[in-house]
Amino acid sequence: MPAYLYETISSRFPSPNKAFIENHDGVVTTYRDLADGSARMAGVLMALGVQPGDRVAAQVDKSPETILLYLGCVRAGAIFLPLNTAYTPNEIEYFLTDAEPRIFVCEPRSREKLEPVAAKAGVAKVLTLGVIRDGSLGDLFAAAPPKFVDVARGPDDLAAILYTSGTTGRSKGAMLTHGNLASNALTLVDFWKFTSNDVLIHALPIYHTHGLFVATNTLLLAGGTMLFLPKLDADAILRLMPRATTMMGVPTFYTRLLAHPGLTQEVTKNIRLFISGSAPLLAETHREWMARTGHAILERYGMTETNMNTSNPYGGDRAPGAVGFPLPGVSLRITDPETATPIAQGYIGMIEVKGPNVFKGYWRMPEKTATEFRPDGFFITGDLGKIDERGYVHIVGRGKDLVISGGFNVYPKEVEDEIDAIPGVIESAVIGVPHADFGEGVTAVVVRDRVSALDEKGVQSALEGRLAKFKQPKRVIFVDDLPRNTMGKVQKNVLRDTYAKIYS
């Protein structure tokens, strides 16, 4: 039995000379380079003592070699553990201690500060890999033969561990199998109509499920090409658009591009599909993009533990503010958060999903894993949502973001939608803050445009008659920007901490 995920991918490779990655510096990685390079990486790992099931952690900058390392892990039977490049040494120590990787790979410039951290965590070897194949792993890679007999791995064996963002409690390692990753990518190839003719603009990080699994695995299984950018760069993206057919991004991509004078229907005419995810896309952004380019952004819904769960249709109505329908093979239901019983269409509840895309559980946390799954196998996502009369799924917010004010449940998204519709408002975030009388006070943090004279009373007055009194914000705070994580999600935990004493 070969390595299941790699066998699934390589069985669909196009011509060996076809470009898979064109890097920002013009260097091309062909499908032959991908096969040979991943074999070299797998051989290096095995020579370093990596056994099937061992973890290989990597905190490195985005490069084609990082993709080769990922596939090398898959072929060697190891478990790939990508780490956010923004993590501090203190955070890295936690991940290394928890995952106990055999090898830790970091940037050459970071070795001096991270080697003691790895040693403290008991990591056997620290290697370095830079963006130009420099570093100790780069040297071993260059000297390794381009042949490798893949280690047998089945669909249920682990291929990767991705740590959740840890906004509440310590980060949890989501265990993703070969079958999870292969099945989801195959579904996306078909659902989003990817072929070997597709050229994807890839400006996402590759330590996250969006850039590594949704984008990379899908293009691999389609036999397409990726134009690799190190990060979001509106100028560079617009230069590449005439050569591309698709783009995957987070909402920030679209707002930045909308702010660029070079975004026109002419420059986007070759693109057949714009996809957005990882954070909610404002309905206004969706409408502005359509007006400016003639394209309807396709929004979808996924998470670290499940890859993609739903998607707006490829050929049908891509509803602003909705994330579409469950993908083929994925079951989705809305339940009462307290009783776990399914609730009627149109009502808000907990989103639960089940399918071949759903992870195996949390690394070394069997009790936590058990509490996150229903007896019939549905995973409790922690996201609140509803299904409308047309069957479209809408995400209302995280369960932990629910505000309970005076005994009443307040769903932040409902309040945010009303605030965002007020002239002069760019975006808003609604949070619950401790309040002596109400338990939690509904609090709005608002970004307004630079010319607006809108003030707190103006927002509150605009909401009168549009929301029940208990849903209306007791305080409105104006900021220049909302805090976001690297994938563009608003960090409401940061806002709650910042304004924790506003009613004291």
C-alpha positions as CSV (number, residue, x, y, z in Angstrom):
1,M,0.0,0.0,0.0
2,P,1.5,3.4,-1.0
3,A,1.2,6.7,0.9
4,Y,-2.5,7.3,0.3
5,L,-2.5,11.1,0.0
6,Y,0.6,11.3,-2.2
7,E,-0.6,8.4,-4.4
8,T,-3.9,10.2,-4.9
9,I,-2.1,13.4,-5.9
10,S,0.6,11.8,-8.1
11,S,-1.9,9.6,-10.0
12,R,-3.4,12.8,-11.4
13,F,-0.1,14.6,-12.3
14,P,-0.1,16.2,-15.8
15,S,2.9,16.4,-18.0
16,P,6.2,16.3,-16.0
17,N,7.3,19.5,-17.6
18,K,4.2,21.5,-16.7
19,A,4.8,24.2,-14.2
20,F,3.2,23.6,-10.8
21,I,4.7,26.7,-9.0
22,E,6.0,29.8,-10.5
23,N,7.6,31.7,-7.6
24,H,7.6,35.4,-7.2
25,D,11.2,35.5,-8.3
26,G,10.4,33.7,-11.6
27,V,11.8,30.3,-10.6
28,V,9.6,27.5,-11.8
29,T,8.9,24.2,-10.0
30,T,7.6,21.6,-12.5
31,Y,5.6,18.5,-11.7
32,R,8.8,16.5,-12.2
33,D,10.6,18.8,-9.8
34,L,7.8,18.3,-7.4
35,A,8.0,14.5,-7.6
36,D,11.8,14.5,-7.4
37,G,12.0,17.2,-4.7
38,S,9.5,15.5,-2.4
39,A,11.4,12.2,-2.8
40,R,14.6,14.0,-1.8
41,M,12.9,15.5,1.2
42,A,11.4,12.1,2.2
43,G,14.8,10.5,1.9
44,V,16.5,13.2,4.0
45,L,13.8,12.8,6.7
46,M,14.3,9.0,6.8
47,A,18.1,9.3,7.0
48,L,17.6,11.7,10.0
49,G,15.7,9.0,11.8
50,V,12.1,10.0,11.1
51,Q,9.8,7.0,11.6
52,P,6.2,6.6,10.4
53,G,4.0,8.6,12.7
54,D,6.8,11.0,13.9
55,R,6.0,14.6,13.8
56,V,8.0,17.1,11.7
57,A,7.4,20.7,12.8
58,A,8.3,23.7,10.6
59,Q,8.2,27.4,11.2
60,V,9.6,28.7,7.9
61,D,8.8,31.4,5.4
62,K,6.7,30.6,2.3
63,S,8.6,28.9,-0.5
64,P,8.2,26.0,-3.0
65,E,10.6,24.1,-0.7
66,T,8.1,24.2,2.1
67,I,5.6,22.4,-0.2
68,L,8.3,19.9,-1.0
69,L,8.8,19.4,2.8
70,Y,5.1,18.9,3.3
71,L,4.9,16.3,0.6
72,G,8.2,14.7,1.7
73,C,6.6,14.2,5.2
74,V,3.5,12.6,3.5
75,R,5.7,10.2,1.5
76,A,7.9,9.3,4.5
77,G,4.9,8.5,6.7
78,A,5.6,11.4,9.0
79,I,3.0,14.0,10.3
80,F,3.6,17.5,9.0
81,L,3.2,20.3,11.6
82,P,3.3,23.8,10.1
83,L,3.6,26.7,12.5
84,N,2.6,30.3,12.1
85,T,5.7,32.4,11.3
86,A,4.4,35.0,13.7
87,Y,4.7,32.7,16.7
88,T,7.1,33.8,19.4
89,P,9.8,31.5,20.9
90,N,7.5,31.1,24.0
91,E,4.6,30.0,21.8
92,I,6.9,27.7,19.8
93,E,8.0,26.0,23.0
94,Y,4.4,25.1,23.8
95,F,3.8,23.5,20.4
96,L,7.1,21.6,20.4
97,T,6.5,20.3,24.0
98,D,2.9,19.3,23.1
99,A,3.6,17.6,19.7
100,E,7.1,16.2,20.5
101,P,8.3,16.3,16.9
102,R,11.4,14.3,15.9
103,I,12.6,17.3,13.8
104,F,12.0,21.0,14.0
105,V,12.7,23.1,10.9
106,C,13.1,26.9,11.2
107,E,14.5,29.8,9.2
108,P,18.4,30.1,9.3
109,R,18.1,33.6,10.9
110,S,16.0,32.1,13.7
111,R,18.1,29.2,14.7
112,E,20.1,30.9,17.4
113,K,17.0,31.9,19.4
114,L,14.9,28.7,18.7
115,E,17.5,26.0,19.1
116,P,17.5,26.4,23.0
117,V,13.7,26.3,22.9
118,A,13.7,23.1,20.9
119,A,16.3,21.5,23.2
120,K,14.2,22.4,26.2
121,A,11.2,20.7,24.5
122,G,13.2,17.6,23.9
123,V,13.4,17.9,20.1
124,A,16.1,15.6,18.7
125,K,17.2,17.7,15.7
126,V,16.9,21.3,14.6
127,L,17.4,22.0,10.9
128,T,17.1,25.2,8.9
129,L,15.5,26.0,5.6
130,G,15.5,29.4,3.9
131,V,13.5,30.7,0.9
132,I,16.5,30.1,-1.5
133,R,17.1,26.5,-0.4
134,D,19.7,27.7,2.0
135,G,20.2,26.2,5.5
136,S,21.2,22.8,6.8
137,L,18.0,21.1,5.4
138,G,18.6,22.8,2.0
139,D,22.1,21.3,1.9
140,L,20.9,17.8,2.7
141,F,18.1,18.2,0.2
142,A,20.6,19.2,-2.6
143,A,22.7,16.1,-1.9
144,A,19.9,13.6,-1.7
145,P,18.8,11.2,-4.5
146,P,15.6,12.0,-6.3
147,K,14.2,8.5,-5.7
148,F,12.2,7.2,-2.7
149,V,10.0,4.2,-2.0
150,D,7.0,5.7,-0.2
151,V,6.1,4.5,3.2
152,A,2.7,2.7,3.3
153,R,0.0,4.9,4.8
154,G,-3.8,4.4,4.6
155,P,-6.7,6.9,4.5
156,D,-7.0,6.8,8.3
157,D,-3.3,7.5,9.1
158,L,-2.4,11.0,10.1
159,A,-0.9,13.3,7.5
160,A,-0.8,16.6,9.4
161,I,-1.5,18.3,12.7
162,L,-2.7,21.9,12.6
163,Y,-3.0,23.8,15.8
164,T,-6.1,25.9,16.4
165,S,-5.7,29.6,17.1
166,G,-6.3,29.2,20.8
167,T,-8.5,32.2,21.4
168,T,-10.0,30.4,24.4
169,G,-7.7,28.1,26.4
170,R,-4.6,26.5,25.0
171,S,-4.2,25.7,21.4
172,K,-5.4,22.3,20.3
173,G,-3.8,20.1,17.6
174,A,-6.3,19.0,15.0
175,M,-5.3,15.6,13.7
176,L,-5.9,15.4,9.9
177,T,-5.7,12.1,8.0
178,H,-4.6,11.3,4.5
179,G,-8.3,10.6,3.8
180,N,-9.5,13.9,5.2
181,L,-7.2,15.9,3.0
182,A,-7.6,13.8,-0.2
183,S,-11.4,13.6,0.0
184,N,-11.9,17.3,0.6
185,A,-9.5,18.4,-2.2
186,L,-11.1,16.0,-4.7
187,T,-14.5,17.4,-3.8
188,L,-13.3,21.0,-4.3
189,V,-11.7,20.1,-7.7
190,D,-15.1,18.9,-9.0
191,F,-17.3,21.5,-7.2
192,W,-15.3,24.5,-8.2
193,K,-14.5,23.1,-11.7
194,F,-10.7,23.1,-11.5
195,T,-8.8,21.7,-14.4
196,S,-5.2,21.5,-15.5
197,N,-5.8,24.8,-17.4
198,D,-6.3,26.7,-14.2
199,V,-3.7,29.2,-12.9
200,L,-4.2,30.2,-9.3
201,I,-2.9,33.4,-7.7
202,H,-1.6,32.1,-4.3
203,A,-0.8,35.0,-1.9
204,L,-1.9,33.1,1.2
205,P,0.3,31.7,4.0
206,I,1.0,28.0,3.9
207,Y,1.0,27.3,7.6
208,H,-2.8,27.4,7.5
209,T,-5.4,25.0,6.1
210,H,-6.5,27.6,3.5
211,G,-3.2,28.1,1.8
212,L,-1.7,24.7,2.3
213,F,-4.6,22.3,1.9
214,V,-7.5,24.1,0.2
215,A,-5.4,25.9,-2.4
216,T,-2.3,23.7,-2.8
217,N,-4.0,20.2,-2.6
218,T,-6.8,21.3,-4.9
219,L,-4.4,22.7,-7.6
220,L,-2.2,19.5,-7.3
221,L,-5.2,17.3,-7.8
222,A,-6.3,19.4,-10.8
223,G,-2.8,19.5,-12.3
224,G,-2.9,23.2,-12.4
225,T,-0.4,26.0,-11.8
226,M,0.1,28.4,-8.9
227,L,1.6,31.8,-9.1
228,F,3.3,32.1,-5.7
229,L,3.5,35.4,-3.9
230,P,5.1,35.7,-0.4
231,K,2.2,37.7,1.0
232,L,-0.8,40.0,0.0
233,D,0.5,42.6,-2.4
234,A,-2.2,44.4,-4.3
235,D,0.2,45.7,-7.0
236,A,1.6,42.2,-7.6
237,I,-1.8,40.5,-7.7
238,L,-3.1,43.0,-10.2
239,R,0.0,42.4,-12.4
240,L,-0.7,38.7,-12.4
241,M,-4.4,38.7,-13.0
242,P,-4.2,38.7,-16.8
243,R,-2.2,35.5,-16.6
244,A,-4.5,33.8,-14.0
245,T,-7.9,32.1,-14.0
246,T,-8.6,31.9,-10.3
247,M,-7.7,33.5,-6.9
248,M,-8.3,32.4,-3.3
249,G,-8.1,35.0,-0.6
250,V,-9.4,36.2,2.7
251,P,-11.7,39.2,2.9
252,T,-8.7,41.6,3.4
253,F,-7.6,40.7,-0.1
254,Y,-10.8,42.0,-1.6
255,T,-11.0,45.1,0.5
256,R,-7.3,46.0,-0.4
257,L,-7.9,45.4,-4.0
258,L,-11.1,47.5,-4.0
259,A,-9.0,50.3,-2.6
260,H,-6.6,50.0,-5.6
261,P,-7.3,52.2,-8.6
262,G,-6.0,49.5,-10.9
263,L,-8.9,47.1,-10.2
264,T,-11.1,47.1,-13.3
265,Q,-13.3,44.8,-15.3
266,E,-10.6,44.7,-17.9
267,V,-7.8,43.5,-15.6
268,T,-10.1,40.8,-14.1
269,K,-11.7,39.6,-17.3
270,N,-9.5,36.4,-17.5
271,I,-10.5,35.3,-14.0
272,R,-13.2,32.7,-13.9
273,L,-13.5,32.4,-10.1
274,F,-12.7,34.5,-7.0
275,I,-13.0,32.6,-3.8
276,S,-13.1,34.1,-0.2
277,G,-12.9,32.3,3.1
278,S,-11.2,32.1,6.6
279,A,-13.2,35.0,7.8
280,P,-16.7,36.4,7.0
281,L,-17.0,38.5,3.9
282,L,-19.1,41.6,4.4
283,A,-22.1,41.6,2.1
284,E,-21.2,45.2,1.1
285,T,-17.7,44.0,0.0
286,H,-19.4,41.3,-2.1
287,R,-21.7,43.9,-3.8
288,E,-18.8,46.4,-4.3
289,W,-16.7,43.7,-6.0
290,M,-19.6,42.7,-8.3
291,A,-20.2,46.4,-9.3
292,R,-16.5,47.0,-9.9
293,T,-15.4,43.9,-11.7
294,G,-18.6,42.1,-12.8
295,H,-17.6,39.0,-10.8
296,A,-19.5,37.5,-7.9
297,I,-17.1,36.3,-5.2
298,L,-17.7,32.7,-4.1
299,E,-17.7,32.5,-0.3
300,R,-17.3,29.2,1.4
301,Y,-17.1,27.9,5.0
302,G,-14.4,25.7,6.6
303,M,-12.3,25.4,9.6
304,T,-9.0,23.9,10.8
305,E,-10.7,20.7,12.0
306,T,-12.8,20.0,8.9
307,N,-11.3,21.7,5.8
308,M,-14.2,22.9,3.7
309,N,-17.8,22.2,4.8
310,T,-20.0,24.4,2.6
311,S,-19.7,26.5,-0.5
312,N,-21.8,28.9,-2.6
313,P,-22.7,27.3,-5.9
314,Y,-20.3,27.5,-8.8
315,G,-23.1,28.1,-11.3
316,G,-25.9,29.4,-9.2
317,D,-26.6,32.5,-7.0
318,R,-23.7,33.4,-4.8
319,A,-25.7,35.0,-2.0
320,P,-24.0,37.9,-0.2
321,G,-23.6,37.2,3.5
322,A,-24.2,33.4,3.0
323,V,-21.7,30.5,2.7
324,G,-23.8,28.4,0.5
325,F,-24.8,24.7,0.8
326,P,-23.1,21.7,2.4
327,L,-20.5,20.2,0.0
328,P,-21.2,16.8,-1.6
329,G,-20.6,14.1,1.1
330,V,-20.9,16.6,4.0
331,S,-23.9,16.5,6.3
332,L,-24.8,19.7,8.2
333,R,-27.4,20.5,10.8
334,I,-28.4,23.3,13.2
335,T,-29.0,22.3,16.8
336,D,-30.1,23.9,20.0
337,P,-26.8,24.7,21.9
338,E,-28.3,23.6,25.2
339,T,-30.3,20.5,24.3
340,A,-28.4,19.4,21.1
341,T,-31.8,18.8,19.4
342,P,-32.2,19.9,15.7
343,I,-34.1,23.2,15.4
344,A,-36.4,24.6,12.7
345,Q,-35.2,26.2,9.5
346,G,-34.5,29.9,9.9
347,Y,-33.6,29.7,13.6
348,I,-30.1,30.3,14.9
349,G,-28.3,27.4,16.6
350,M,-25.1,25.4,16.7
351,I,-23.6,24.2,13.4
352,E,-22.7,20.5,13.4
353,V,-21.1,18.7,10.5
354,K,-20.2,15.1,9.6
355,G,-18.3,13.7,6.6
356,P,-15.0,12.4,5.3
357,N,-13.4,15.8,5.7
358,V,-13.9,15.9,9.5
359,F,-10.7,15.4,11.5
360,K,-9.8,12.5,13.7
361,G,-9.7,14.4,16.9
362,Y,-7.5,16.6,19.0
363,W,-3.9,15.6,19.6
364,R,-3.5,13.9,23.0
365,M,-6.8,15.3,24.2
366,P,-9.2,12.3,24.2
367,E,-11.5,13.9,26.7
368,K,-11.8,17.2,24.7
369,T,-12.3,15.1,21.5
370,A,-15.1,13.2,23.1
371,T,-17.0,16.3,24.2
372,E,-16.8,17.8,20.7
373,F,-18.5,14.9,18.9
374,R,-22.1,13.8,19.2
375,P,-22.8,10.1,19.7
376,D,-23.9,9.8,16.0
377,G,-20.5,11.2,14.8
378,F,-21.4,14.9,14.2
379,F,-18.7,17.4,15.1
380,I,-19.8,20.4,17.1
381,T,-18.1,23.3,15.2
382,G,-18.6,26.0,17.9
383,D,-20.1,28.2,15.1
384,L,-23.6,29.6,15.4
385,G,-25.6,29.8,12.2
386,K,-28.9,29.2,10.5
387,I,-30.3,27.8,7.2
388,D,-32.5,30.2,5.3
389,E,-35.6,29.4,3.2
390,R,-33.5,28.6,0.2
391,G,-31.2,26.3,2.0
392,Y,-28.2,28.6,2.2
393,V,-26.2,28.4,5.4
394,H,-25.4,31.7,7.2
395,I,-22.7,32.0,9.9
396,V,-23.8,34.2,12.7
397,G,-20.7,34.0,14.9
398,R,-18.8,31.8,17.3
399,G,-20.7,30.3,20.2
400,K,-18.2,31.9,22.6
401,D,-19.1,35.3,21.0
402,L,-22.7,35.0,22.0
403,V,-23.7,37.9,24.2
404,I,-26.2,37.3,27.0
405,S,-27.6,40.6,28.2
406,G,-30.3,40.7,30.9
407,G,-31.0,37.0,30.3
408,F,-31.5,37.5,26.5
409,N,-29.4,36.0,23.8
410,V,-27.9,38.6,21.5
411,Y,-26.2,37.3,18.3
412,P,-23.5,39.8,17.3
413,K,-23.8,39.3,13.6
414,E,-27.4,40.6,13.6
415,V,-26.4,43.8,15.4
416,E,-23.3,44.2,13.2
417,D,-25.4,43.9,10.0
418,E,-27.5,46.8,11.2
419,I,-24.6,48.9,12.2
420,D,-22.7,48.3,9.0
421,A,-25.7,49.6,7.1
422,I,-25.5,53.0,8.7
423,P,-23.9,55.6,6.4
424,G,-20.4,56.4,7.4
425,V,-19.7,52.9,8.9
426,I,-17.0,50.8,7.3
427,E,-17.3,47.8,9.6
428,S,-18.1,46.9,13.2
429,A,-17.6,44.2,15.8
430,V,-20.1,43.6,18.6
431,I,-19.0,42.0,21.8
432,G,-20.3,41.4,25.3
433,V,-18.5,43.2,28.2
434,P,-19.1,42.6,31.9
435,H,-22.0,44.8,33.2
436,A,-23.2,45.0,36.8
437,D,-26.9,45.2,35.9
438,F,-27.1,43.1,32.7
439,G,-24.4,40.5,33.1
440,E,-23.0,41.6,29.8
441,G,-23.5,44.9,28.1
442,V,-23.8,44.8,24.3
443,T,-20.9,46.9,23.0
444,A,-20.1,48.0,19.5
445,V,-16.6,48.7,18.2
446,V,-16.9,50.6,15.0
447,V,-14.6,51.7,12.2
448,R,-16.1,54.8,10.4
449,D,-14.9,56.5,7.2
450,R,-12.5,59.4,7.6
451,V,-15.0,62.1,6.6
452,S,-17.9,60.8,8.7
453,A,-19.1,62.9,11.7
454,L,-21.0,59.9,13.1
455,D,-20.8,59.6,16.9
456,E,-22.1,57.2,19.5
457,K,-25.5,58.8,19.8
458,G,-25.8,58.7,16.0
459,V,-25.3,55.0,15.9
460,Q,-27.7,54.4,18.8
461,S,-30.3,56.6,17.2
462,A,-30.0,54.8,13.9
463,L,-30.7,51.4,15.5
464,E,-33.9,52.5,17.3
465,G,-36.8,50.7,15.8
466,R,-34.5,48.3,13.9
467,L,-33.4,46.2,16.8
468,A,-35.1,45.2,20.1
469,K,-33.9,47.4,22.9
470,F,-32.0,44.6,24.6
471,K,-29.9,44.1,21.4
472,Q,-28.9,47.7,21.0
473,P,-25.4,48.6,22.1
474,K,-25.1,50.4,25.4
475,R,-21.7,51.8,24.3
476,V,-20.3,52.5,20.9
477,I,-16.5,52.8,20.6
478,F,-14.8,54.1,17.5
479,V,-11.4,52.8,16.3
480,D,-9.2,53.1,13.3
481,D,-9.0,49.4,12.7
482,L,-10.3,46.2,14.2
483,P,-7.7,43.7,15.5
484,R,-7.3,40.7,13.2
485,N,-5.3,37.5,13.1
486,T,-3.2,36.5,10.2
487,M,-6.1,35.1,8.3
488,G,-8.2,38.2,8.6
489,K,-10.5,37.1,11.4
490,V,-11.5,39.8,13.8
491,Q,-10.1,39.0,17.3
492,K,-13.0,39.6,19.5
493,N,-11.1,38.2,22.4
494,V,-8.7,41.1,22.1
495,L,-11.6,43.5,22.0
496,R,-13.2,41.9,25.1
497,D,-9.9,42.2,27.0
498,T,-9.3,45.8,25.8
499,Y,-12.8,47.1,26.9
500,A,-13.4,44.7,29.8
501,K,-13.8,47.6,32.3
502,I,-15.8,50.0,30.2
503,Y,-18.9,49.6,32.4
504,S,-16.9,49.5,35.7
